[in-house]
Amino acid sequence: MEYNSTRSPKQCYDMNDIRTEIDKIDHTVIKLFATRFEYVKAASKFKKNANDVQAKARFDSMLEQRKLWANELGLNGDVIKELYANLVRYFIDEELKQFNNKEK
């Protein structure tokens, strides 16, 4: 799933062009998050307990990696780290629900 721009930022003629491209990017990002979530849900079948689901060490190292990637791309790594922390906490909560339902 890739974002296909109609125009580069420099080719935009007005705010409508800018907003159209931003909306397309956001839609692609959200579709990718949904795909990521499918993998998260599938992962619960490989986990033995709630601690495996929460995977604190993996969570922490993943956040640091996302921060590093963001910094390398000229973004504020702390902001991206927080964004991912919130997103992944939500995914973990949902995965825990799925894991707990599997137990019943």
N, CA, C and O atoms as a GROMACS GRO file, in nm:
protein
  416
    1MET      N    1   0.085  -0.116   0.000
    1MET     CA    2   0.000   0.000   0.000
    1MET      C    3   0.090   0.123   0.000
    1MET      O    4   0.163   0.150   0.096
    2GLU      N    5   0.083   0.194  -0.106
    2GLU     CA    6   0.168   0.312  -0.119
    2GLU      C    7   0.083   0.436  -0.142
    2GLU      O    8  -0.029   0.429  -0.192
    3TYR      N    9   0.139   0.545  -0.105
    3TYR     CA   10   0.078   0.675  -0.134
    3TYR      C   11   0.123   0.718  -0.272
    3TYR      O   12   0.242   0.723  -0.301
    4ASN      N   13   0.027   0.748  -0.356
    4ASN     CA   14   0.057   0.797  -0.490
    4ASN      C   15   0.013   0.942  -0.500
    4ASN      O   16  -0.106   0.972  -0.503
    5SER      N   17   0.109   1.030  -0.503
    5SER     CA   18   0.075   1.172  -0.507
    5SER      C   19   0.031   1.212  -0.646
    5SER      O   20   0.079   1.160  -0.747
    6THR      N   21  -0.061   1.305  -0.650
    6THR     CA   22  -0.101   1.367  -0.774
    6THR      C   23  -0.003   1.478  -0.807
    6THR      O   24   0.033   1.501  -0.923
    7ARG      N   25   0.038   1.548  -0.701
    7ARG     CA   26   0.131   1.660  -0.717
    7ARG      C   27   0.233   1.657  -0.602
    7ARG      O   28   0.201   1.615  -0.491
    8SER      N   29   0.353   1.700  -0.631
    8SER     CA   30   0.451   1.720  -0.525
    8SER      C   31   0.413   1.848  -0.451
    8SER      O   32   0.334   1.927  -0.502
    9PRO      N   33   0.467   1.870  -0.333
    9PRO     CA   34   0.436   1.995  -0.263
    9PRO      C   35   0.465   2.119  -0.348
    9PRO      O   36   0.389   2.216  -0.343
   10LYS      N   37   0.572   2.117  -0.425
   10LYS     CA   38   0.607   2.233  -0.507
   10LYS      C   39   0.512   2.251  -0.626
   10LYS      O   40   0.504   2.360  -0.682
   11GLN      N   41   0.442   2.145  -0.664
   11GLN     CA   42   0.351   2.153  -0.778
   11GLN      C   43   0.209   2.195  -0.740
   11GLN      O   44   0.125   2.214  -0.827
   12CYS      N   45   0.184   2.208  -0.610
   12CYS     CA   46   0.049   2.247  -0.565
   12CYS      C   47   0.024   2.393  -0.598
   12CYS      O   48   0.110   2.479  -0.575
   13TYR      N   49  -0.094   2.420  -0.652
   13TYR     CA   50  -0.129   2.555  -0.694
   13TYR      C   51  -0.201   2.636  -0.586
   13TYR      O   52  -0.197   2.759  -0.586
   14ASP      N   53  -0.266   2.564  -0.492
   14ASP     CA   54  -0.345   2.634  -0.390
   14ASP      C   55  -0.366   2.542  -0.270
   14ASP      O   56  -0.318   2.429  -0.267
   15MET      N   57  -0.438   2.593  -0.171
   15MET     CA   58  -0.462   2.516  -0.048
   15MET      C   59  -0.546   2.392  -0.076
   15MET      O   60  -0.529   2.291  -0.007
   16ASN      N   61  -0.633   2.396  -0.173
   16ASN     CA   62  -0.711   2.276  -0.206
   16ASN      C   63  -0.620   2.163  -0.252
   16ASN      O   64  -0.639   2.048  -0.213
   17ASP      N   65  -0.520   2.196  -0.334
   17ASP     CA   66  -0.424   2.094  -0.377
   17ASP      C   67  -0.349   2.038  -0.256
   17ASP      O   68  -0.332   1.916  -0.244
   18ILE      N   69  -0.304   2.126  -0.169
   18ILE     CA   70  -0.230   2.084  -0.048
   18ILE      C   71  -0.318   1.993   0.037
   18ILE      O   72  -0.275   1.884   0.077
   19ARG      N   73  -0.441   2.036   0.064
   19ARG     CA   74  -0.531   1.958   0.150
   19ARG      C   75  -0.566   1.824   0.088
   19ARG      O   76  -0.578   1.724   0.159
   20THR      N   77  -0.583   1.821  -0.041
   20THR     CA   78  -0.612   1.695  -0.109
   20THR      C   79  -0.498   1.596  -0.090
   20THR      O   80  -0.522   1.479  -0.059
   21GLU      N   81  -0.377   1.641  -0.107
   21GLU     CA   82  -0.260   1.553  -0.090
   21GLU      C   83  -0.245   1.510   0.056
   21GLU      O   84  -0.216   1.393   0.083
   22ILE      N   85  -0.265   1.602   0.148
   22ILE     CA   86  -0.255   1.566   0.291
   22ILE      C   87  -0.361   1.463   0.326
   22ILE      O   88  -0.332   1.367   0.398
   23ASP      N   89  -0.483   1.481   0.278
   23ASP     CA   90  -0.589   1.384   0.306
   23ASP      C   91  -0.555   1.246   0.249
   23ASP      O   92  -0.579   1.145   0.314
   24LYS      N   93  -0.498   1.242   0.130
   24LYS     CA   94  -0.458   1.115   0.070
   24LYS      C   95  -0.348   1.048   0.152
   24LYS      O   96  -0.350   0.927   0.173
   25ILE      N   97  -0.253   1.128   0.198
   25ILE     CA   98  -0.146   1.073   0.282
   25ILE      C   99  -0.205   1.017   0.412
   25ILE      O  100  -0.174   0.905   0.451
   26ASP      N  101  -0.290   1.096   0.478
   26ASP     CA  102  -0.349   1.051   0.604
   26ASP      C  103  -0.430   0.923   0.585
   26ASP      O  104  -0.425   0.832   0.669
   27HIS      N  105  -0.505   0.915   0.476
   27HIS     CA  106  -0.584   0.794   0.450
   27HIS      C  107  -0.492   0.673   0.433
   27HIS      O  108  -0.522   0.565   0.483
   28THR      N  109  -0.383   0.691   0.363
   28THR     CA  110  -0.286   0.582   0.344
   28THR      C  111  -0.224   0.541   0.478
   28THR      O  112  -0.210   0.422   0.505
   29VAL      N  113  -0.188   0.639   0.560
   29VAL     CA  114  -0.129   0.610   0.691
   29VAL      C  115  -0.228   0.530   0.776
   29VAL      O  116  -0.189   0.433   0.841
   30ILE      N  117  -0.354   0.571   0.776
   30ILE     CA  118  -0.455   0.502   0.858
   30ILE      C  119  -0.478   0.360   0.805
   30ILE      O  120  -0.495   0.268   0.885
   31LYS      N  121  -0.479   0.342   0.673
   31LYS     CA  122  -0.492   0.206   0.618
   31LYS      C  123  -0.372   0.121   0.661
   31LYS      O  124  -0.389   0.003   0.691
   32LEU      N  125  -0.253   0.179   0.663
   32LEU     CA  126  -0.135   0.105   0.709
   32LEU      C  127  -0.144   0.071   0.857
   32LEU      O  128  -0.103  -0.038   0.898
   33PHE      N  129  -0.197   0.162   0.938
   33PHE     CA  130  -0.218   0.131   1.080
   33PHE      C  131  -0.317   0.015   1.094
   33PHE      O  132  -0.298  -0.072   1.179
   34ALA      N  133  -0.421   0.013   1.012
   34ALA     CA  134  -0.519  -0.097   1.018
   34ALA      C  135  -0.452  -0.229   0.980
   34ALA      O  136  -0.479  -0.332   1.041
   35THR      N  137  -0.366  -0.226   0.880
   35THR     CA  138  -0.292  -0.347   0.842
   35THR      C  139  -0.200  -0.390   0.955
   35THR      O  140  -0.190  -0.509   0.985
   36ARG      N  141  -0.132  -0.293   1.017
   36ARG     CA  142  -0.045  -0.324   1.131
   36ARG      C  143  -0.126  -0.392   1.241
   36ARG      O  144  -0.079  -0.487   1.304
   37PHE      N  145  -0.247  -0.342   1.264
   37PHE     CA  146  -0.333  -0.396   1.369
   37PHE      C  147  -0.370  -0.541   1.340
   37PHE      O  148  -0.382  -0.621   1.433
   38GLU      N  149  -0.388  -0.576   1.214
   38GLU     CA  150  -0.418  -0.716   1.179
   38GLU      C  151  -0.302  -0.806   1.222
   38GLU      O  152  -0.325  -0.918   1.270
   39TYR      N  153  -0.180  -0.759   1.205
   39TYR     CA  154  -0.063  -0.837   1.249
   39TYR      C  155  -0.060  -0.847   1.402
   39TYR      O  156  -0.026  -0.951   1.457
   40VAL      N  157  -0.095  -0.739   1.468
   40VAL     CA  158  -0.098  -0.739   1.615
   40VAL      C  159  -0.197  -0.844   1.664
   40VAL      O  160  -0.166  -0.923   1.754
   41LYS      N  161  -0.316  -0.846   1.606
   41LYS     CA  162  -0.417  -0.944   1.647
   41LYS      C  163  -0.370  -1.086   1.618
   41LYS      O  164  -0.393  -1.176   1.698
   42ALA      N  165  -0.306  -1.106   1.504
   42ALA     CA  166  -0.256  -1.239   1.470
   42ALA      C  167  -0.147  -1.284   1.567
   42ALA      O  168  -0.132  -1.403   1.592
   43ALA      N  169  -0.071  -1.190   1.620
   43ALA     CA  170   0.038  -1.224   1.712
   43ALA      C  171  -0.011  -1.287   1.840
   43ALA      O  172   0.062  -1.363   1.904
   44SER      N  173  -0.136  -1.258   1.880
   44SER     CA  174  -0.185  -1.311   2.008
   44SER      C  175  -0.187  -1.463   2.009
   44SER      O  176  -0.178  -1.523   2.116
   45LYS      N  177  -0.199  -1.527   1.893
   45LYS     CA  178  -0.202  -1.674   1.891
   45LYS      C  179  -0.066  -1.735   1.925
   45LYS      O  180  -0.058  -1.855   1.955
   46PHE      N  181   0.039  -1.655   1.920
   46PHE     CA  182   0.173  -1.705   1.951
   46PHE      C  183   0.216  -1.673   2.094
   46PHE      O  184   0.326  -1.709   2.136
   47LYS      N  185   0.130  -1.607   2.167
   47LYS     CA  186   0.168  -1.562   2.301
   47LYS      C  187   0.101  -1.649   2.407
   47LYS      O  188  -0.014  -1.690   2.393
   48LYS      N  189   0.176  -1.675   2.513
   48LYS     CA  190   0.131  -1.769   2.615
   48LYS      C  191   0.059  -1.704   2.732
   48LYS      O  192  -0.020  -1.769   2.800
   49ASN      N  193   0.087  -1.576   2.757
   49ASN     CA  194   0.026  -1.509   2.872
   49ASN      C  195   0.019  -1.358   2.848
   49ASN      O  196   0.070  -1.307   2.748
   50ALA      N  197  -0.045  -1.288   2.940
   50ALA     CA  198  -0.064  -1.143   2.926
   50ALA      C  199   0.069  -1.069   2.923
   50ALA      O  200   0.081  -0.966   2.856
   51ASN      N  201   0.169  -1.118   2.994
   51ASN     CA  202   0.301  -1.053   2.990
   51ASN      C  203   0.362  -1.060   2.851
   51ASN      O  204   0.427  -0.966   2.806
   52ASP      N  205   0.340  -1.173   2.783
   52ASP     CA  206   0.388  -1.185   2.645
   52ASP      C  207   0.318  -1.083   2.555
   52ASP      O  208   0.379  -1.026   2.465
   53VAL      N  209   0.190  -1.062   2.580
   53VAL     CA  210   0.114  -0.965   2.500
   53VAL      C  211   0.169  -0.825   2.523
   53VAL      O  212   0.190  -0.749   2.428
   54GLN      N  213   0.193  -0.791   2.647
   54GLN     CA  214   0.240  -0.656   2.680
   54GLN      C  215   0.384  -0.634   2.638
   54GLN      O  216   0.421  -0.522   2.600
   55ALA      N  217   0.466  -0.736   2.644
   55ALA     CA  218   0.604  -0.735   2.596
   55ALA      C  219   0.675  -0.601   2.622
   55ALA      O  220   0.713  -0.530   2.530
   56LYS      N  221   0.690  -0.569   2.749
   56LYS     CA  222   0.744  -0.439   2.790
   56LYS      C  223   0.879  -0.407   2.725
   56LYS      O  224   0.899  -0.295   2.678
   57ALA      N  225   0.969  -0.501   2.722
   57ALA     CA  226   1.102  -0.474   2.663
   57ALA      C  227   1.089  -0.444   2.514
   57ALA      O  228   1.154  -0.352   2.464
   58ARG      N  229   1.006  -0.519   2.443
   58ARG     CA  230   0.983  -0.495   2.301
   58ARG      C  231   0.918  -0.359   2.280
   58ARG      O  232   0.958  -0.284   2.191
   59PHE      N  233   0.820  -0.327   2.362
   59PHE     CA  234   0.750  -0.198   2.354
   59PHE      C  235   0.850  -0.083   2.367
   59PHE      O  236   0.850   0.009   2.286
   60ASP      N  237   0.933  -0.090   2.469
   60ASP     CA  238   1.030   0.017   2.494
   60ASP      C  239   1.132   0.029   2.380
   60ASP      O  240   1.162   0.140   2.335
   61SER      N  241   1.185  -0.084   2.334
   61SER     CA  242   1.284  -0.078   2.226
   61SER      C  243   1.221  -0.032   2.095
   61SER      O  244   1.285   0.039   2.018
   62MET      N  245   1.096  -0.072   2.069
   62MET     CA  246   1.026  -0.029   1.949
   62MET      C  247   1.007   0.122   1.950
   62MET      O  248   1.027   0.188   1.848
   63LEU      N  249   0.969   0.178   2.064
   63LEU     CA  250   0.950   0.323   2.074
   63LEU      C  251   1.080   0.397   2.046
   63LEU      O  252   1.081   0.498   1.976
   64GLU      N  253   1.189   0.348   2.102
   64GLU     CA  254   1.318   0.414   2.080
   64GLU      C  255   1.359   0.407   1.932
   64GLU      O  256   1.417   0.501   1.878
   65GLN      N  257   1.328   0.294   1.867
   65GLN     CA  258   1.361   0.281   1.725
   65GLN      C  259   1.279   0.379   1.641
   65GLN      O  260   1.332   0.442   1.549
   66ARG      N  261   1.150   0.393   1.673
   66ARG     CA  262   1.064   0.488   1.599
   66ARG      C  263   1.112   0.631   1.620
   66ARG      O  264   1.109   0.712   1.528
   67LYS      N  265   1.157   0.661   1.741
   67LYS     CA  266   1.213   0.794   1.770
   67LYS      C  267   1.336   0.819   1.685
   67LYS      O  268   1.352   0.926   1.627
   68LEU      N  269   1.423   0.720   1.678
   68LEU     CA  270   1.545   0.732   1.598
   68LEU      C  271   1.511   0.751   1.450
   68LEU      O  272   1.567   0.839   1.384
   69TRP      N  273   1.420   0.670   1.398
   69TRP     CA  274   1.379   0.685   1.258
   69TRP      C  275   1.324   0.824   1.231
   69TRP      O  276   1.358   0.887   1.130
   70ALA      N  277   1.241   0.873   1.322
   70ALA     CA  278   1.183   1.007   1.305
   70ALA      C  279   1.293   1.113   1.304
   70ALA      O  280   1.294   1.200   1.217
   71ASN      N  281   1.383   1.104   1.399
   71ASN     CA  282   1.493   1.201   1.404
   71ASN      C  283   1.574   1.198   1.275
   71ASN      O  284   1.612   1.303   1.223
   72GLU      N  285   1.601   1.078   1.224
   72GLU     CA  286   1.679   1.066   1.100
   72GLU      C  287   1.608   1.132   0.981
   72GLU      O  288   1.674   1.176   0.887
   73LEU      N  289   1.475   1.138   0.986
   73LEU     CA  290   1.397   1.196   0.877
   73LEU      C  291   1.362   1.343   0.902
   73LEU      O  292   1.281   1.402   0.829
   74GLY      N  293   1.422   1.402   1.004
   74GLY     CA  294   1.402   1.543   1.031
   74GLY      C  295   1.275   1.576   1.108
   74GLY      O  296   1.232   1.691   1.112
   75LEU      N  297   1.215   1.474   1.170
   75LEU     CA  298   1.097   1.496   1.253
   75LEU      C  299   1.138   1.502   1.399
   75LEU      O  300   1.249   1.464   1.435
   76ASN      N  301   1.048   1.549   1.482
   76ASN     CA  302   1.072   1.550   1.626
   76ASN      C  303   1.050   1.409   1.679
   76ASN      O  304   0.936   1.364   1.688
   77GLY      N  305   1.157   1.341   1.714
   77GLY     CA  306   1.149   1.203   1.760
   77GLY      C  307   1.064   1.184   1.882
   77GLY      O  308   0.997   1.081   1.896
   78ASP      N  309   1.064   1.281   1.973
   78ASP     CA  310   0.982   1.268   2.094
   78ASP      C  311   0.834   1.271   2.061
   78ASP      O  312   0.755   1.199   2.122
   79VAL      N  313   0.796   1.352   1.964
   79VAL     CA  314   0.655   1.360   1.924
   79VAL      C  315   0.612   1.227   1.860
   79VAL      O  316   0.505   1.174   1.891
   80ILE      N  317   0.695   1.175   1.771
   80ILE     CA  318   0.663   1.049   1.704
   80ILE      C  319   0.662   0.934   1.805
   80ILE      O  320   0.578   0.845   1.797
   81LYS      N  321   0.756   0.936   1.900
   81LYS     CA  322   0.758   0.834   2.004
   81LYS      C  323   0.628   0.835   2.082
   81LYS      O  324   0.572   0.729   2.110
   82GLU      N  325   0.580   0.951   2.118
   82GLU     CA  326   0.454   0.963   2.194
   82GLU      C  327   0.335   0.916   2.110
   82GLU      O  328   0.246   0.848   2.160
   83LEU      N  329   0.336   0.953   1.982
   83LEU     CA  330   0.229   0.908   1.893
   83LEU      C  331   0.225   0.755   1.889
   83LEU      O  332   0.118   0.695   1.903
   84TYR      N  333   0.341   0.693   1.872
   84TYR     CA  334   0.347   0.546   1.868
   84TYR      C  335   0.314   0.486   2.004
   84TYR      O  336   0.250   0.380   2.010
   85ALA      N  337   0.354   0.549   2.110
   85ALA     CA  338   0.322   0.497   2.243
   85ALA      C  339   0.170   0.489   2.260
   85ALA      O  340   0.118   0.388   2.308
   86ASN      N  341   0.101   0.594   2.222
   86ASN     CA  342  -0.046   0.594   2.232
   86ASN      C  343  -0.108   0.491   2.140
   86ASN      O  344  -0.198   0.417   2.181
   87LEU      N  345  -0.061   0.485   2.018
   87LEU     CA  346  -0.115   0.389   1.921
   87LEU      C  347  -0.092   0.246   1.968
   87LEU      O  348  -0.184   0.164   1.966
   88VAL      N  349   0.029   0.215   2.009
   88VAL     CA  350   0.061   0.078   2.045
   88VAL      C  351  -0.005   0.039   2.177
   88VAL      O  352  -0.040  -0.078   2.195
   89ARG      N  353  -0.022   0.132   2.270
   89ARG     CA  354  -0.099   0.100   2.392
   89ARG      C  355  -0.241   0.057   2.355
   89ARG      O  356  -0.294  -0.038   2.411
   90TYR      N  357  -0.301   0.130   2.261
   90TYR     CA  358  -0.435   0.093   2.213
   90TYR      C  359  -0.432  -0.048   2.153
   90TYR      O  360  -0.518  -0.130   2.183
   91PHE      N  361  -0.332  -0.075   2.066
   91PHE     CA  362  -0.321  -0.207   2.005
   91PHE      C  363  -0.302  -0.315   2.110
   91PHE      O  364  -0.361  -0.422   2.101
   92ILE      N  365  -0.219  -0.288   2.210
   92ILE     CA  366  -0.196  -0.386   2.317
   92ILE      C  367  -0.325  -0.414   2.393
   92ILE      O  368  -0.356  -0.529   2.422
   93ASP      N  369  -0.401  -0.309   2.424
   93ASP     CA  370  -0.529  -0.328   2.492
   93ASP      C  371  -0.622  -0.417   2.410
   93ASP      O  372  -0.688  -0.506   2.464
   94GLU      N  373  -0.626  -0.392   2.280
   94GLU     CA  374  -0.711  -0.473   2.192
   94GLU      C  375  -0.658  -0.616   2.181
   94GLU      O  376  -0.736  -0.711   2.179
   95GLU      N  377  -0.528  -0.631   2.175
   95GLU     CA  378  -0.469  -0.764   2.169
   95GLU      C  379  -0.496  -0.841   2.298
   95GLU      O  380  -0.522  -0.962   2.294
   96LEU      N  381  -0.490  -0.772   2.411
   96LEU     CA  382  -0.521  -0.837   2.539
   96LEU      C  383  -0.665  -0.887   2.540
   96LEU      O  384  -0.692  -0.996   2.590
   97LYS      N  385  -0.757  -0.809   2.486
   97LYS     CA  386  -0.897  -0.853   2.478
   97LYS      C  387  -0.906  -0.980   2.395
   97LYS      O  388  -0.973  -1.076   2.434
   98GLN      N  389  -0.839  -0.980   2.281
   98GLN     CA  390  -0.841  -1.098   2.194
   98GLN      C  391  -0.776  -1.217   2.264
   98GLN      O  392  -0.828  -1.329   2.258
   99PHE      N  393  -0.664  -1.193   2.330
   99PHE     CA  394  -0.595  -1.300   2.401
   99PHE      C  395  -0.683  -1.357   2.510
   99PHE      O  396  -0.693  -1.478   2.526
  100ASN      N  397  -0.747  -1.270   2.588
  100ASN     CA  398  -0.832  -1.315   2.697
  100ASN      C  399  -0.954  -1.391   2.645
  100ASN      O  400  -0.998  -1.485   2.710
  101ASN      N  401  -1.009  -1.352   2.532
  101ASN     CA  402  -1.121  -1.425   2.473
  101ASN      C  403  -1.078  -1.562   2.424
  101ASN      O  404  -1.156  -1.657   2.425
  102LYS      N  405  -0.953  -1.573   2.381
  102LYS     CA  406  -0.899  -1.702   2.337
  102LYS      C  407  -0.891  -1.800   2.454
  102LYS      O  408  -0.907  -1.921   2.436
  103GLU      N  409  -0.868  -1.745   2.573
  103GLU     CA  410  -0.854  -1.828   2.693
  103GLU      C  411  -0.987  -1.892   2.734
  103GLU      O  412  -0.988  -1.996   2.800
  104LYS      N  413  -1.097  -1.830   2.695
  104LYS     CA  414  -1.230  -1.877   2.742
  104LYS      C  415  -1.282  -1.991   2.660
  104LYS      O  416  -1.391  -2.041   2.686
   0.00000   0.00000   0.00000
